[in-house]
Amino acid sequence: MSKQNTEELAEQSLRNSGMYRVPVAIEVLANKLNLTTQAAELGDNVSGVLVVENGRGAIAYNSDHAVVRQRFTIAHEIAHYLLHVEKNREPQLFIDKYVAFRSDTDSSSGSEQDEVDANKLGAALLIPGTLVLEQIKKHQLDLDDDEDVTLLAKQFQVSVIAMTHRLTNLRLLR
Ligand SMILES: [Zn+2]
């Protein structure tokens, strides 16, 4: 999926749901897309699960994880729902052992590509490019200043590492 398409799909999904604001209410977005969300005991090795059946979906996210990580997991599962659920083949199950932000340049093949695409769209849903630019301008943030990047991460309720990767992919950070 091209970079431009990913950004457009994220922005369109957020705007259509009335969720195009900071911080993105990612659980509400899921609900508006007909997906339920629930914290669950998924053990040490699973971040999130998406189950789709009869046109409805359910996301479970690891109850032991930090909120910023849970938000990223939910965004990732929403991305699978938007990108990879085949409407005529049900039920479908996605199990994500480890969801983490990866940069656009990471190599991948086969179903790994689905994970890369889900991570990219997930990041674009949580940290929409246009809203990042708006926040930087509004608060006159200096991205060379670690404190300002941390502040930006707080505003979007994401981890500093996720924000740093996203800023890099948006070519706002070197
Ligand atoms: Zn995944």
Backbone and ligand atoms as CSV (ligand in chain L), in Angstrom:
chain,resi,resn,atom,element,x,y,z
A,1,MET,N,N,0.849,-1.195,0.000
A,1,MET,CA,C,0.000,0.000,0.000
A,1,MET,C,C,0.883,1.243,0.000
A,2,SER,N,N,0.591,2.174,-0.894
A,2,SER,CA,C,1.458,3.343,-0.995
A,2,SER,C,C,1.293,4.260,0.214
A,3,LYS,N,N,2.315,5.035,0.440
A,3,LYS,CA,C,2.331,5.951,1.570
A,3,LYS,C,C,1.154,6.932,1.497
A,4,GLN,N,N,0.945,7.434,0.284
A,4,GLN,CA,C,-0.139,8.408,0.096
A,4,GLN,C,C,-1.500,7.786,0.412
A,5,ASN,N,N,-1.727,6.539,-0.076
A,5,ASN,CA,C,-3.001,5.868,0.180
A,5,ASN,C,C,-3.224,5.627,1.663
A,6,THR,N,N,-2.163,5.260,2.364
A,6,THR,CA,C,-2.260,5.015,3.801
A,6,THR,C,C,-2.702,6.285,4.517
A,7,GLU,N,N,-2.055,7.399,4.193
A,7,GLU,CA,C,-2.397,8.668,4.840
A,7,GLU,C,C,-3.831,9.079,4.528
A,8,GLU,N,N,-4.231,8.879,3.271
A,8,GLU,CA,C,-5.588,9.269,2.865
A,8,GLU,C,C,-6.647,8.407,3.540
A,9,LEU,N,N,-6.400,7.089,3.596
A,9,LEU,CA,C,-7.364,6.186,4.226
A,9,LEU,C,C,-7.527,6.518,5.709
A,10,ALA,N,N,-6.420,6.826,6.372
A,10,ALA,CA,C,-6.469,7.171,7.795
A,10,ALA,C,C,-7.279,8.451,8.004
A,11,GLU,N,N,-6.964,9.466,7.218
A,11,GLU,CA,C,-7.643,10.749,7.386
A,11,GLU,C,C,-9.140,10.624,7.096
A,12,GLN,N,N,-9.460,9.883,6.023
A,12,GLN,CA,C,-10.864,9.673,5.637
A,12,GLN,C,C,-11.625,8.924,6.739
A,13,SER,N,N,-11.022,7.871,7.274
A,13,SER,CA,C,-11.682,7.078,8.323
A,13,SER,C,C,-11.945,7.929,9.553
A,14,LEU,N,N,-10.972,8.774,9.917
A,14,LEU,CA,C,-11.121,9.629,11.095
A,14,LEU,C,C,-12.164,10.711,10.861
A,15,ARG,N,N,-12.134,11.324,9.698
A,15,ARG,CA,C,-13.095,12.390,9.394
A,15,ARG,C,C,-14.516,11.844,9.337
A,16,ASN,N,N,-14.691,10.687,8.666
A,16,ASN,CA,C,-16.024,10.087,8.537
A,16,ASN,C,C,-16.629,9.726,9.890
A,17,SER,N,N,-15.771,9.454,10.864
A,17,SER,CA,C,-16.239,9.049,12.182
A,17,SER,C,C,-16.306,10.218,13.156
A,18,GLY,N,N,-15.930,11.403,12.697
A,18,GLY,CA,C,-15.911,12.566,13.580
A,18,GLY,C,C,-14.807,12.491,14.621
A,19,MET,N,N,-13.755,11.721,14.334
A,19,MET,CA,C,-12.672,11.485,15.295
A,19,MET,C,C,-11.396,12.219,14.925
A,20,TYR,N,N,-11.501,13.193,14.045
A,20,TYR,CA,C,-10.309,13.874,13.537
A,20,TYR,C,C,-9.883,14.987,14.474
A,21,ARG,N,N,-9.431,14.586,15.683
A,21,ARG,CA,C,-8.944,15.571,16.652
A,21,ARG,C,C,-7.957,14.927,17.612
A,22,VAL,N,N,-7.233,15.772,18.340
A,22,VAL,CA,C,-6.139,15.316,19.212
A,22,VAL,C,C,-6.601,15.292,20.669
A,23,PRO,N,N,-6.341,14.214,21.435
A,23,PRO,CA,C,-5.841,12.937,20.922
A,23,PRO,C,C,-6.957,12.156,20.231
A,24,VAL,N,N,-6.593,11.303,19.303
A,24,VAL,CA,C,-7.586,10.485,18.616
A,24,VAL,C,C,-8.191,9.498,19.617
A,25,ALA,N,N,-9.536,9.523,19.720
A,25,ALA,CA,C,-10.232,8.579,20.611
A,25,ALA,C,C,-10.331,7.245,19.875
A,26,ILE,N,N,-9.278,6.439,20.000
A,26,ILE,CA,C,-9.133,5.264,19.142
A,26,ILE,C,C,-10.189,4.197,19.426
A,27,GLU,N,N,-10.606,4.066,20.703
A,27,GLU,CA,C,-11.648,3.079,21.014
A,27,GLU,C,C,-12.991,3.506,20.441
A,28,VAL,N,N,-13.265,4.812,20.496
A,28,VAL,CA,C,-14.522,5.315,19.931
A,28,VAL,C,C,-14.517,5.113,18.415
A,29,LEU,N,N,-13.355,5.340,17.794
A,29,LEU,CA,C,-13.241,5.094,16.353
A,29,LEU,C,C,-13.569,3.631,16.040
A,30,ALA,N,N,-12.999,2.718,16.829
A,30,ALA,CA,C,-13.283,1.284,16.635
A,30,ALA,C,C,-14.790,1.036,16.724
A,31,ASN,N,N,-15.407,1.579,17.766
A,31,ASN,CA,C,-16.841,1.373,17.970
A,31,ASN,C,C,-17.655,1.900,16.803
A,32,LYS,N,N,-17.248,3.063,16.260
A,32,LYS,CA,C,-17.974,3.652,15.127
A,32,LYS,C,C,-17.833,2.792,13.878
A,33,LEU,N,N,-16.758,1.993,13.818
A,33,LEU,CA,C,-16.542,1.106,12.680
A,33,LEU,C,C,-17.171,-0.271,12.923
A,34,ASN,N,N,-18.013,-0.359,13.986
A,34,ASN,CA,C,-18.702,-1.614,14.296
A,34,ASN,C,C,-17.784,-2.672,14.905
A,35,LEU,N,N,-16.770,-2.180,15.621
A,35,LEU,CA,C,-15.839,-3.076,16.313
A,35,LEU,C,C,-15.951,-2.843,17.816
A,36,THR,N,N,-16.138,-3.894,18.578
A,36,THR,CA,C,-16.107,-3.734,20.028
A,36,THR,C,C,-14.655,-3.792,20.491
A,37,THR,N,N,-14.376,-3.198,21.653
A,37,THR,CA,C,-13.020,-3.243,22.210
A,37,THR,C,C,-13.099,-3.690,23.658
A,38,GLN,N,N,-12.154,-4.534,24.048
A,38,GLN,CA,C,-12.161,-5.026,25.421
A,38,GLN,C,C,-10.764,-5.405,25.871
A,39,ALA,N,N,-10.401,-4.997,27.088
A,39,ALA,CA,C,-9.138,-5.435,27.673
A,39,ALA,C,C,-9.302,-6.894,28.087
A,40,ALA,N,N,-8.258,-7.689,27.902
A,40,ALA,CA,C,-8.350,-9.104,28.244
A,40,ALA,C,C,-6.987,-9.618,28.693
A,41,GLU,N,N,-7.009,-10.708,29.452
A,41,GLU,CA,C,-5.760,-11.342,29.864
A,41,GLU,C,C,-5.264,-12.205,28.718
A,42,LEU,N,N,-4.291,-11.680,27.995
A,42,LEU,CA,C,-3.816,-12.371,26.793
A,42,LEU,C,C,-2.442,-13.017,27.008
A,43,GLY,N,N,-1.939,-12.943,28.217
A,43,GLY,CA,C,-0.631,-13.543,28.492
A,43,GLY,C,C,0.517,-12.641,28.086
A,44,ASP,N,N,1.726,-13.172,28.157
A,44,ASP,CA,C,2.924,-12.366,27.924
A,44,ASP,C,C,3.211,-12.117,26.450
A,45,ASN,N,N,2.688,-12.976,25.573
A,45,ASN,CA,C,3.147,-12.952,24.186
A,45,ASN,C,C,2.159,-12.424,23.157
A,46,VAL,N,N,0.972,-12.027,23.612
A,46,VAL,CA,C,-0.023,-11.533,22.657
A,46,VAL,C,C,-0.415,-10.104,23.007
A,47,SER,N,N,-0.316,-9.209,22.017
A,47,SER,CA,C,-0.695,-7.811,22.223
A,47,SER,C,C,-2.177,-7.594,21.980
A,48,GLY,N,N,-2.680,-8.235,20.906
A,48,GLY,CA,C,-4.065,-7.999,20.552
A,48,GLY,C,C,-4.625,-9.076,19.649
A,49,VAL,N,N,-5.972,-9.131,19.618
A,49,VAL,CA,C,-6.675,-10.117,18.804
A,49,VAL,C,C,-7.852,-9.415,18.134
A,50,LEU,N,N,-8.081,-9.768,16.879
A,50,LEU,CA,C,-9.263,-9.271,16.164
A,50,LEU,C,C,-10.038,-10.473,15.633
A,51,VAL,N,N,-11.325,-10.529,15.968
A,51,VAL,CA,C,-12.192,-11.584,15.466
A,51,VAL,C,C,-13.302,-10.929,14.657
A,52,VAL,N,N,-13.544,-11.431,13.447
A,52,VAL,CA,C,-14.609,-10.868,12.614
A,52,VAL,C,C,-15.565,-11.980,12.205
A,53,GLU,N,N,-16.854,-11.746,12.452
A,53,GLU,CA,C,-17.870,-12.728,12.101
A,53,GLU,C,C,-19.193,-12.019,11.876
A,54,ASN,N,N,-19.919,-12.429,10.842
A,54,ASN,CA,C,-21.225,-11.870,10.523
A,54,ASN,C,C,-21.194,-10.337,10.415
A,55,GLY,N,N,-20.142,-9.827,9.811
A,55,GLY,CA,C,-20.056,-8.393,9.591
A,55,GLY,C,C,-19.737,-7.577,10.830
A,56,ARG,N,N,-19.506,-8.249,11.944
A,56,ARG,CA,C,-19.150,-7.544,13.170
A,56,ARG,C,C,-17.769,-7.993,13.628
A,57,GLY,N,N,-17.088,-7.094,14.331
A,57,GLY,CA,C,-15.749,-7.437,14.780
A,57,GLY,C,C,-15.558,-7.153,16.254
A,58,ALA,N,N,-14.631,-7.873,16.861
A,58,ALA,CA,C,-14.285,-7.650,18.262
A,58,ALA,C,C,-12.766,-7.593,18.393
A,59,ILE,N,N,-12.306,-6.550,19.098
A,59,ILE,CA,C,-10.874,-6.405,19.375
A,59,ILE,C,C,-10.647,-6.661,20.859
A,60,ALA,N,N,-9.673,-7.512,21.171
A,60,ALA,CA,C,-9.221,-7.663,22.555
A,60,ALA,C,C,-7.785,-7.167,22.619
A,61,TYR,N,N,-7.468,-6.413,23.666
A,61,TYR,CA,C,-6.098,-5.930,23.825
A,61,TYR,C,C,-5.584,-6.308,25.208
A,62,ASN,N,N,-4.275,-6.431,25.313
A,62,ASN,CA,C,-3.652,-6.959,26.534
A,62,ASN,C,C,-3.852,-6.021,27.729
A,63,SER,N,N,-4.537,-6.517,28.756
A,63,SER,CA,C,-4.864,-5.694,29.926
A,63,SER,C,C,-3.627,-5.329,30.745
A,64,ASP,N,N,-2.521,-6.067,30.547
A,64,ASP,CA,C,-1.299,-5.785,31.311
A,64,ASP,C,C,-0.440,-4.681,30.697
A,65,HIS,N,N,-0.734,-4.314,29.444
A,65,HIS,CA,C,0.113,-3.343,28.765
A,65,HIS,C,C,-0.216,-1.905,29.165
A,66,ALA,N,N,0.761,-1.015,28.979
A,66,ALA,CA,C,0.545,0.410,29.234
A,66,ALA,C,C,-0.485,0.956,28.246
A,67,VAL,N,N,-1.176,2.017,28.660
A,67,VAL,CA,C,-2.244,2.582,27.837
A,67,VAL,C,C,-1.756,2.967,26.438
A,68,VAL,N,N,-0.581,3.581,26.358
A,68,VAL,CA,C,-0.081,4.007,25.037
A,68,VAL,C,C,0.100,2.797,24.111
A,69,ARG,N,N,0.535,1.673,24.693
A,69,ARG,CA,C,0.728,0.464,23.909
A,69,ARG,C,C,-0.625,-0.149,23.521
A,70,GLN,N,N,-1.582,-0.100,24.446
A,70,GLN,CA,C,-2.928,-0.608,24.141
A,70,GLN,C,C,-3.548,0.189,23.005
A,71,ARG,N,N,-3.345,1.492,23.025
A,71,ARG,CA,C,-3.870,2.340,21.942
A,71,ARG,C,C,-3.257,1.957,20.603
A,72,PHE,N,N,-1.956,1.660,20.630
A,72,PHE,CA,C,-1.296,1.282,19.386
A,72,PHE,C,C,-1.822,-0.056,18.878
A,73,THR,N,N,-2.046,-0.975,19.812
A,73,THR,CA,C,-2.598,-2.288,19.443
A,73,THR,C,C,-3.991,-2.136,18.823
A,74,ILE,N,N,-4.838,-1.329,19.461
A,74,ILE,CA,C,-6.202,-1.132,18.946
A,74,ILE,C,C,-6.146,-0.530,17.537
A,75,ALA,N,N,-5.273,0.459,17.350
A,75,ALA,CA,C,-5.124,1.082,16.029
A,75,ALA,C,C,-4.659,0.061,14.992
A,76,HIS,N,N,-3.754,-0.819,15.389
A,76,HIS,CA,C,-3.231,-1.866,14.506
A,76,HIS,C,C,-4.350,-2.842,14.103
A,77,GLU,N,N,-5.194,-3.213,15.057
A,77,GLU,CA,C,-6.289,-4.151,14.758
A,77,GLU,C,C,-7.352,-3.474,13.874
A,78,ILE,N,N,-7.607,-2.184,14.115
A,78,ILE,CA,C,-8.515,-1.436,13.233
A,78,ILE,C,C,-7.963,-1.461,11.806
A,79,ALA,N,N,-6.649,-1.303,11.690
A,79,ALA,CA,C,-6.011,-1.309,10.365
A,79,ALA,C,C,-6.195,-2.663,9.679
A,80,HIS,N,N,-6.034,-3.760,10.426
A,80,HIS,CA,C,-6.288,-5.090,9.842
A,80,HIS,C,C,-7.736,-5.159,9.339
A,81,TYR,N,N,-8.640,-4.617,10.142
A,81,TYR,CA,C,-10.064,-4.660,9.782
A,81,TYR,C,C,-10.311,-3.886,8.486
A,82,LEU,N,N,-9.688,-2.717,8.369
A,82,LEU,CA,C,-9.890,-1.880,7.179
A,82,LEU,C,C,-9.181,-2.444,5.953
A,83,LEU,N,N,-8.038,-3.095,6.167
A,83,LEU,CA,C,-7.195,-3.517,5.039
A,83,LEU,C,C,-7.318,-4.986,4.666
A,84,HIS,N,N,-7.487,-5.848,5.646
A,84,HIS,CA,C,-7.258,-7.275,5.397
A,84,HIS,C,C,-8.446,-8.193,5.606
A,85,VAL,N,N,-9.553,-7.660,6.121
A,85,VAL,CA,C,-10.725,-8.519,6.294
A,85,VAL,C,C,-11.409,-8.679,4.945
A,86,GLU,N,N,-11.561,-9.915,4.525
A,86,GLU,CA,C,-12.258,-10.184,3.268
A,86,GLU,C,C,-13.743,-10.296,3.580
A,87,LYS,N,N,-14.511,-9.411,2.937
A,87,LYS,CA,C,-15.919,-9.260,3.316
A,87,LYS,C,C,-16.734,-10.548,3.131
A,88,ASN,N,N,-16.332,-11.397,2.219
A,88,ASN,CA,C,-17.150,-12.576,1.928
A,88,ASN,C,C,-16.635,-13.862,2.567
A,89,ARG,N,N,-15.548,-13.744,3.289
A,89,ARG,CA,C,-14.995,-14.958,3.881
A,89,ARG,C,C,-14.965,-14.800,5.407
A,90,GLU,N,N,-15.868,-15.494,6.072
A,90,GLU,CA,C,-15.955,-15.343,7.514
A,90,GLU,C,C,-16.079,-16.711,8.159
A,91,PRO,N,N,-15.782,-16.873,9.447
A,91,PRO,CA,C,-15.164,-15.856,10.301
A,91,PRO,C,C,-13.667,-15.751,10.060
A,92,GLN,N,N,-13.102,-14.644,10.560
A,92,GLN,CA,C,-11.668,-14.446,10.417
A,92,GLN,C,C,-11.046,-14.038,11.745
A,93,LEU,N,N,-9.823,-14.469,11.928
A,93,LEU,CA,C,-9.142,-14.231,13.195
A,93,LEU,C,C,-7.731,-13.707,12.953
A,94,PHE,N,N,-7.395,-12.638,13.640
A,94,PHE,CA,C,-6.028,-12.092,13.594
A,94,PHE,C,C,-5.475,-12.117,15.011
A,95,ILE,N,N,-4.323,-12.706,15.178
A,95,ILE,CA,C,-3.680,-12.713,16.487
A,95,ILE,C,C,-2.334,-12.013,16.353
A,96,ASP,N,N,-2.142,-10.967,17.152
A,96,ASP,CA,C,-0.889,-10.224,17.062
A,96,ASP,C,C,-0.026,-10.466,18.262
A,97,LYS,N,N,1.052,-11.172,18.021
A,97,LYS,CA,C,1.940,-11.529,19.130
A,97,LYS,C,C,2.662,-10.311,19.655
A,98,TYR,N,N,3.127,-9.487,18.752
A,98,TYR,CA,C,3.873,-8.324,19.206
A,98,TYR,C,C,3.646,-7.188,18.232
A,99,VAL,N,N,3.005,-6.152,18.712
A,99,VAL,CA,C,2.726,-5.002,17.862
A,99,VAL,C,C,3.676,-3.885,18.241
A,100,ALA,N,N,4.455,-3.467,17.295
A,100,ALA,CA,C,5.377,-2.370,17.571
A,100,ALA,C,C,5.550,-1.560,16.308
A,101,PHE,N,N,5.852,-0.308,16.518
A,101,PHE,CA,C,6.047,0.543,15.366
A,101,PHE,C,C,7.317,0.154,14.646
A,102,ARG,N,N,7.236,0.021,13.347
A,102,ARG,CA,C,8.439,-0.226,12.545
A,102,ARG,C,C,8.528,0.855,11.482
A,103,SER,N,N,9.745,1.145,11.106
A,103,SER,CA,C,9.904,2.214,10.122
A,103,SER,C,C,9.569,1.711,8.726
A,104,ASP,N,N,9.251,2.616,7.841
A,104,ASP,CA,C,8.862,2.282,6.475
A,104,ASP,C,C,9.936,1.497,5.735
A,105,THR,N,N,11.164,1.623,6.180
A,105,THR,CA,C,12.268,1.043,5.421
A,105,THR,C,C,12.528,-0.419,5.780
A,106,ASP,N,N,11.858,-0.923,6.833
A,106,ASP,CA,C,12.073,-2.323,7.205
A,106,ASP,C,C,11.646,-3.246,6.073
A,107,SER,N,N,12.460,-4.245,5.797
A,107,SER,CA,C,12.139,-5.173,4.725
A,107,SER,C,C,11.109,-6.189,5.214
A,108,SER,N,N,10.358,-6.738,4.274
A,108,SER,CA,C,9.327,-7.686,4.652
A,108,SER,C,C,8.908,-8.507,3.444
A,109,SER,N,N,8.271,-9.642,3.683
A,109,SER,CA,C,7.769,-10.454,2.588
A,109,SER,C,C,6.534,-11.213,3.035
A,110,GLY,N,N,5.699,-11.616,2.083
A,110,GLY,CA,C,4.514,-12.418,2.379
A,110,GLY,C,C,3.587,-11.753,3.365
A,111,SER,N,N,3.110,-12.506,4.369
A,111,SER,CA,C,2.142,-11.968,5.318
A,111,SER,C,C,2.787,-10.933,6.223
A,112,GLU,N,N,4.123,-10.929,6.271
A,112,GLU,CA,C,4.824,-9.879,6.998
A,112,GLU,C,C,4.425,-8.509,6.449
A,113,GLN,N,N,4.169,-8.481,5.144
A,113,GLN,CA,C,3.758,-7.220,4.521
A,113,GLN,C,C,2.447,-6.714,5.132
A,114,ASP,N,N,1.517,-7.629,5.432
A,114,ASP,CA,C,0.260,-7.239,6.084
A,114,ASP,C,C,0.534,-6.570,7.426
A,115,GLU,N,N,1.517,-7.096,8.153
A,115,GLU,CA,C,1.843,-6.522,9.461
A,115,GLU,C,C,2.459,-5.138,9.318
A,116,VAL,N,N,3.323,-4.998,8.326
A,116,VAL,CA,C,3.936,-3.688,8.079
A,116,VAL,C,C,2.848,-2.674,7.707
A,117,ASP,N,N,1.933,-3.093,6.818
A,117,ASP,CA,C,0.856,-2.190,6.398
A,117,ASP,C,C,-0.071,-1.837,7.570
A,118,ALA,N,N,-0.359,-2.821,8.421
A,118,ALA,CA,C,-1.223,-2.560,9.585
A,118,ALA,C,C,-0.534,-1.604,10.551
A,119,ASN,N,N,0.771,-1.751,10.706
A,119,ASN,CA,C,1.503,-0.823,11.567
A,119,ASN,C,C,1.500,0.597,11.007
A,120,LYS,N,N,1.668,0.690,9.701
A,120,LYS,CA,C,1.691,2.017,9.064
A,120,LYS,C,C,0.343,2.709,9.183
A,121,LEU,N,N,-0.736,1.974,8.853
A,121,LEU,CA,C,-2.065,2.586,8.939
A,121,LEU,C,C,-2.427,2.870,10.390
A,122,GLY,N,N,-2.050,1.959,11.286
A,122,GLY,CA,C,-2.299,2.181,12.715
A,122,GLY,C,C,-1.655,3.470,13.188
A,123,ALA,N,N,-0.405,3.683,12.782
A,123,ALA,CA,C,0.314,4.905,13.173
A,123,ALA,C,C,-0.354,6.145,12.581
A,124,ALA,N,N,-0.819,6.023,11.330
A,124,ALA,CA,C,-1.466,7.170,10.677
A,124,ALA,C,C,-2.821,7.488,11.321
A,125,LEU,N,N,-3.482,6.467,11.881
A,125,LEU,CA,C,-4.751,6.696,12.576
A,125,LEU,C,C,-4.529,7.375,13.921
A,126,LEU,N,N,-3.487,6.958,14.633
A,126,LEU,CA,C,-3.214,7.504,15.966
A,126,LEU,C,C,-2.537,8.862,15.898
A,127,ILE,N,N,-1.705,9.020,14.866
A,127,ILE,CA,C,-0.897,10.242,14.730
A,127,ILE,C,C,-1.078,10.786,13.313
A,128,PRO,N,N,-2.250,11.359,13.020
A,128,PRO,CA,C,-2.509,11.850,11.655
A,128,PRO,C,C,-1.532,12.973,11.285
A,129,GLY,N,N,-0.946,12.864,10.102
A,129,GLY,CA,C,0.087,13.804,9.677
A,129,GLY,C,C,-0.321,15.259,9.741
A,130,THR,N,N,-1.520,15.563,9.249
A,130,THR,CA,C,-1.969,16.953,9.222
A,130,THR,C,C,-2.154,17.508,10.634
A,131,LEU,N,N,-2.657,16.648,11.543
A,131,LEU,CA,C,-2.858,17.090,12.924
A,131,LEU,C,C,-1.525,17.301,13.636
A,132,VAL,N,N,-0.521,16.495,13.302
A,132,VAL,CA,C,0.816,16.688,13.873
A,132,VAL,C,C,1.351,18.063,13.472
A,133,LEU,N,N,1.236,18.357,12.183
A,133,LEU,CA,C,1.720,19.660,11.700
A,133,LEU,C,C,0.987,20.804,12.392
A,134,GLU,N,N,-0.319,20.659,12.577
A,134,GLU,CA,C,-1.122,21.683,13.258
A,134,GLU,C,C,-0.633,21.912,14.690
A,135,GLN,N,N,-0.393,20.802,15.414
A,135,GLN,CA,C,0.049,20.908,16.811
A,135,GLN,C,C,1.428,21.559,16.913
A,136,ILE,N,N,2.324,21.172,15.990
A,136,ILE,CA,C,3.676,21.740,15.999
A,136,ILE,C,C,3.614,23.252,15.816
A,137,LYS,N,N,2.756,23.680,14.879
A,137,LYS,CA,C,2.619,25.105,14.588
A,137,LYS,C,C,1.955,25.844,15.749
A,138,LYS,N,N,0.857,25.282,16.221
A,138,LYS,CA,C,0.066,25.903,17.288
A,138,LYS,C,C,0.896,26.125,18.552
A,139,HIS,N,N,1.707,25.118,18.930
A,139,HIS,CA,C,2.481,25.216,20.166
A,139,HIS,C,C,3.935,25.601,19.911
A,140,GLN,N,N,4.229,25.945,18.659
A,140,GLN,CA,C,5.585,26.366,18.265
A,140,GLN,C,C,6.642,25.403,18.785
A,141,LEU,N,N,6.446,24.126,18.470
A,141,LEU,CA,C,7.351,23.089,18.971
A,141,LEU,C,C,8.614,23.012,18.133
A,142,ASP,N,N,9.707,22.728,18.830
A,142,ASP,CA,C,11.006,22.540,18.185
A,142,ASP,C,C,11.348,21.050,18.256
A,143,LEU,N,N,11.302,20.374,17.109
A,143,LEU,CA,C,11.479,18.923,17.104
A,143,LEU,C,C,12.912,18.486,17.392
A,144,ASP,N,N,13.852,19.419,17.383
A,144,ASP,CA,C,15.219,19.101,17.797
A,144,ASP,C,C,15.325,19.042,19.321
A,145,ASP,N,N,14.276,19.493,19.985
A,145,ASP,CA,C,14.232,19.504,21.444
A,145,ASP,C,C,13.457,18.264,21.914
A,146,ASP,N,N,14.141,17.373,22.642
A,146,ASP,CA,C,13.517,16.134,23.118
A,146,ASP,C,C,12.261,16.392,23.945
A,147,GLU,N,N,12.296,17.467,24.717
A,147,GLU,CA,C,11.143,17.786,25.564
A,147,GLU,C,C,9.905,18.106,24.731
A,148,ASP,N,N,10.129,18.754,23.600
A,148,ASP,CA,C,9.001,19.089,22.728
A,148,ASP,C,C,8.433,17.844,22.042
A,149,VAL,N,N,9.305,16.896,21.693
A,149,VAL,CA,C,8.835,15.633,21.105
A,149,VAL,C,C,8.041,14.850,22.153
A,150,THR,N,N,8.527,14.872,23.393
A,150,THR,CA,C,7.821,14.212,24.497
A,150,THR,C,C,6.449,14.850,24.706
A,151,LEU,N,N,6.396,16.170,24.638
A,151,LEU,CA,C,5.131,16.886,24.788
A,151,LEU,C,C,4.147,16.492,23.680
A,152,LEU,N,N,4.672,16.418,22.466
A,152,LEU,CA,C,3.851,16.030,21.312
A,152,LEU,C,C,3.296,14.606,21.501
A,153,ALA,N,N,4.151,13.716,21.991
A,153,ALA,CA,C,3.723,12.331,22.258
A,153,ALA,C,C,2.600,12.317,23.293
A,154,LYS,N,N,2.738,13.145,24.328
A,154,LYS,CA,C,1.695,13.228,25.368
A,154,LYS,C,C,0.384,13.726,24.786
A,155,GLN,N,N,0.481,14.740,23.924
A,155,GLN,CA,C,-0.730,15.301,23.325
A,155,GLN,C,C,-1.506,14.253,22.533
A,156,PHE,N,N,-0.773,13.378,21.853
A,156,PHE,CA,C,-1.426,12.345,21.034
A,156,PHE,C,C,-1.627,11.037,21.808
A,157,GLN,N,N,-1.191,11.020,23.068
A,157,GLN,CA,C,-1.276,9.816,23.909
A,157,GLN,C,C,-0.646,8.597,23.229
A,158,VAL,N,N,0.587,8.795,22.793
A,158,VAL,CA,C,1.377,7.691,22.229
A,158,VAL,C,C,2.740,7.697,22.927
A,159,SER,N,N,3.502,6.623,22.742
A,159,SER,CA,C,4.830,6.588,23.346
A,159,SER,C,C,5.766,7.531,22.582
A,160,VAL,N,N,6.835,7.950,23.256
A,160,VAL,CA,C,7.806,8.834,22.618
A,160,VAL,C,C,8.451,8.124,21.424
A,161,ILE,N,N,8.708,6.825,21.559
A,161,ILE,CA,C,9.340,6.077,20.472
A,161,ILE,C,C,8.410,6.008,19.250
A,162,ALA,N,N,7.115,5.805,19.496
A,162,ALA,CA,C,6.149,5.769,18.384
A,162,ALA,C,C,6.085,7.130,17.693
A,163,MET,N,N,6.083,8.206,18.508
A,163,MET,CA,C,6.038,9.554,17.928
A,163,MET,C,C,7.314,9.843,17.129
A,164,THR,N,N,8.452,9.428,17.664
A,164,THR,CA,C,9.717,9.659,16.971
A,164,THR,C,C,9.750,8.951,15.619
A,165,HIS,N,N,9.315,7.689,15.590
A,165,HIS,CA,C,9.256,6.941,14.326
A,165,HIS,C,C,8.315,7.613,13.331
A,166,ARG,N,N,7.170,8.034,13.858
A,166,ARG,CA,C,6.171,8.658,12.987
A,166,ARG,C,C,6.701,9.964,12.390
A,167,LEU,N,N,7.359,10.775,13.225
A,167,LEU,CA,C,7.936,12.044,12.752
A,167,LEU,C,C,9.003,11.781,11.702
A,168,THR,N,N,9.747,10.688,11.898
A,168,THR,CA,C,10.782,10.320,10.919
A,168,THR,C,C,10.134,9.922,9.593
A,169,ASN,N,N,9.092,9.085,9.671
A,169,ASN,CA,C,8.414,8.650,8.447
A,169,ASN,C,C,7.717,9.803,7.725
A,170,LEU,N,N,7.285,10.798,8.487
A,170,LEU,CA,C,6.673,11.991,7.895
A,170,LEU,C,C,7.737,12.981,7.414
A,171,ARG,N,N,9.004,12.583,7.588
A,171,ARG,CA,C,10.150,13.409,7.193
A,171,ARG,C,C,10.184,14.749,7.927
A,172,LEU,N,N,9.683,14.725,9.154
A,172,LEU,CA,C,9.740,15.933,9.981
A,172,LEU,C,C,10.950,15.869,10.920
A,173,LEU,N,N,11.498,14.648,11.063
A,173,LEU,CA,C,12.720,14.451,11.831
A,173,LEU,C,C,13.736,13.781,10.950
A,174,ARG,N,N,14.999,14.114,11.153
A,174,ARG,CA,C,16.045,13.433,10.391
A,174,ARG,C,C,16.527,12.190,11.135
L,1,ZN,ZN,ZN,-1.110,-7.543,12.942
